[in-house]
């Protein structure tokens, strides 16, 4: 019989291997990161696995009442080390579904920045008070209250499907993103949008065309409004369309209309044309008023046939300086459509709306431009008395030049509170002489959540640096 034996060295090897296997099998057997006491001791630290809000989130205030923090161990709060929201202590309790989660109760306001601070020592292990979680900070913001979508329906009950869809898109983006736009050069083209593209590599979402020269007789060899190519090509490329009208009128009843603009004006001191007479049948002003509107309607109807919806902004900046609290020679309206005061202006607006309806124009979203306080309510009254009425206005705009972030925020809040059921927009902006306009990224982060921004051309056009800031902002929509 052959004898079998194990050497002393081999016995030591087997014993060591057994001990290694025993120790390695003594931890958690579920393969996850949660604490486990079956091995005897707790892991060294508590850490946060997840948060129900991501860093930098933008949320609707009404949607968030609790922020949930999930840890790798059962936790509770330490009463002596408070969790705060913008410096104010808030209540955090264990989640009813799992002790590894804390529900932080919050009450949020619209259009505001928030910082949730969970200091070191504020969260502790329920099994060992000496084990605490590391500090955690969350920053987020709430959207404008306007994002709730509590807006009036389009004032035109017969609006085309394309127009309704555009309006829904504007409302959907409002308070979430700001749309980019530019005013076209007067010559019925897309040149300014091309300049923006050359500066930034991106096109604005909106291009705005002006009917300022519609009075010029056809066949003039200059501007041909019957050629829809600039507009249709822009729309075909994915751009959205705006239109406005510097409504030029003859300086006198007998002025010959020339293409050089010498015989027409918008300025009330340069013409005998009066808006009140334009509303009276039989006057030369009335005849001209309706003839010019028909010229514009002819173009709009052709665009309507091509299923192009238009954001339409006539009779802009009507109050001018007329709301200045101390009357003076210069405290008047800038344009003839505001020269005779609020009541005439509103009647002109309604007359245009009704005539366009009569002509069958239903592809317009109507934008009225407020002067608000001209950036200084200590000197100006607001122009609420000039508002044509909810039945005739879809969006309220504001034109600001050379203004700061602070002024944008002030004006935006005042206008959006006054017209809380309307979308509010920055319908014109740009430099004021050598004074620049605030950067759009800063305007947005400051809380002025205009629906869109639209710089003017020429000397008011912002520089390349300004445009690059705007078009590269994550909050800006481009074409």
Buried (B, 14 or more C-beta within 10 A) or exposed (E): EEEEEEEEEEEEEEEEEEEEEEEEEEEBEEEEEEBBEEEEEBBEEBEBEEBBBEEEBBBBBEEBEEBBBBBBBBBBBBEEBBBBBEEEEBEBEBBEEEBBBBBBEBEBEBBBEBEBBBBEEBBBBEEEEEBBBEEBEBEBBBBBBBBBEEBBEBBBEEBBEBBBEBBEBBBEBBBBBBBBBBBBBBEBBBEBBEBBBEBBEBBBBBBBBBBBBBBBEEEEEEBEBEEBEBBBEBBEEEBBBBBBBBBBBBBEEEBEBEBEBEBBBBBBEEBBBBBBBBBEEEBBBBEBBBEBBEBBBBBBBBBBEEEBBBBBBBBBBBBBBBBBEEEEEEBBBBBBBBBBBBEBBBBBBBBBBEBBBEBEBBBBBBBBBBBBBBBEBEBBBBBEEBBBEEEBBBBBBBBBBBBBBEBBBBBBBBBBEBBEEBBBBBBBBBBBEEEBBBBBBBBBBBBBBBBBBBBBBEEBBBEEEBBBBBBEBEBBBBB
